[in-house]
Amino acid sequence: MIYFKVQDQSTQTIASIDNENYSLTFLVSYMKRSNSDGICQVHLSGTDLDTGAYHKWISREAKVGEVFSIESNDKSDSTIKIDQPTEVITNDDIDFVDQEKLKYYHNLKSELEEKGLI
């Protein structure tokens, strides 16, 4: 089982999913729009590919200049403790996912309306 160990200046998170079929993602993104300040975000998440359950460990705004280290390793060492995700969304939570997508759509629609594009 592969795990990701992500460390910033104050915390360390070890993430993996105990299954044969899974994905892990570490992402740092930056978005700047002409009418607002830019935002930098960091995410650590994964999906159980058998059940479709989405696991989230980190999802937050990152400070400019913040340093992260990431290690990918095999969990052959049984002393490695995998952290519990802060959130797990299962297929049972599909209504929640649909609501989040709808909120995102309305936010984007509002931005386009404010710019007079629709």
C-alpha positions in Angstrom: 0.0 0.0 0.0 1.4 3.4 -1.0 1.1 6.4 1.3 1.7 10.1 1.0 3.3 11.9 3.8 2.8 15.7 3.5 4.4 18.1 5.9 4.2 21.8 6.3 5.8 24.0 9.0 3.5 22.9 11.7 1.8 19.6 10.8 2.3 16.2 9.2 -0.4 14.2 7.5 0.0 10.6 6.3 -2.7 9.5 3.9 -3.6 6.2 2.2 -6.6 4.0 1.6 -6.5 0.4 2.8 -7.7 -1.2 -0.5 -6.2 -2.8 -3.6 -7.8 -0.2 -5.9 -7.4 3.4 -4.9 -6.0 6.8 -6.0 -4.2 9.4 -4.0 -3.8 13.1 -5.0 -1.7 15.9 -3.7 -2.5 19.2 -5.4 -1.4 22.8 -4.9 -3.3 25.3 -7.1 -3.3 29.0 -7.6 -6.2 31.0 -9.1 -6.2 34.7 -9.9 -9.0 36.6 -11.4 -8.8 40.2 -12.7 -11.4 41.4 -10.1 -10.0 39.7 -7.0 -6.8 38.7 -5.2 -5.3 35.4 -6.0 -5.9 32.3 -3.9 -3.5 29.4 -3.4 -5.0 26.2 -2.1 -3.6 22.8 -1.1 -5.4 19.5 -1.2 -4.6 15.9 -0.2 -7.3 13.4 -1.1 -8.0 10.0 -2.4 -10.7 7.7 -3.8 -11.5 4.1 -3.0 -12.0 2.9 -6.6 -14.1 -0.1 -5.5 -16.7 1.8 -3.5 -16.3 5.3 -5.0 -15.8 6.8 -1.5 -13.9 10.1 -1.6 -11.5 10.7 1.3 -10.2 14.1 2.2 -7.3 14.8 4.5 -6.3 18.4 3.6 -8.2 21.1 1.9 -7.2 24.6 2.8 -5.8 27.9 1.7 -2.0 28.0 1.5 0.0 31.0 2.4 2.3 32.5 -0.2 5.8 31.2 0.5 4.6 28.3 2.5 6.8 25.2 2.1 5.5 21.7 1.8 7.4 18.4 1.6 5.8 15.3 0.2 7.0 11.8 0.5 5.6 8.8 -1.4 6.4 5.4 0.1 5.3 1.8 0.4 3.6 0.9 3.8 5.8 -2.1 4.4 6.7 -0.6 7.7 3.9 -1.6 10.1 4.8 1.3 12.5 3.5 3.9 10.0 0.2 5.3 11.3 -2.2 6.4 8.6 -4.2 9.5 9.6 -8.0 9.3 9.5 -9.4 11.5 6.7 -11.2 14.7 7.9 -14.1 13.8 5.6 -15.3 10.8 3.7 -18.0 11.2 1.1 -19.7 7.9 0.1 -22.1 7.2 -2.7 -24.8 7.5 -0.1 -23.8 11.2 0.1 -24.6 11.7 -3.6 -27.2 14.4 -2.7 -24.5 16.3 -0.9 -22.2 16.1 -3.9 -25.0 17.3 -6.2 -25.7 20.2 -3.8 -22.0 21.2 -3.8 -22.0 21.1 -7.6 -25.1 23.2 -7.8 -23.6 25.8 -5.4 -20.5 25.9 -7.6 -22.7 26.4 -10.6 -24.6 29.3 -9.0 -21.3 31.0 -7.9 -19.9 30.8 -11.4 -23.3 32.1 -12.9 -23.2 35.0 -10.5 -19.7 35.9 -11.6 -20.7 35.9 -15.3 -23.8 38.0 -14.5 -21.7 40.5 -12.6 -19.4 40.8 -15.7 -22.5 41.2 -18.0 -21.5 38.1 -19.9 -24.9 36.5 -19.4 
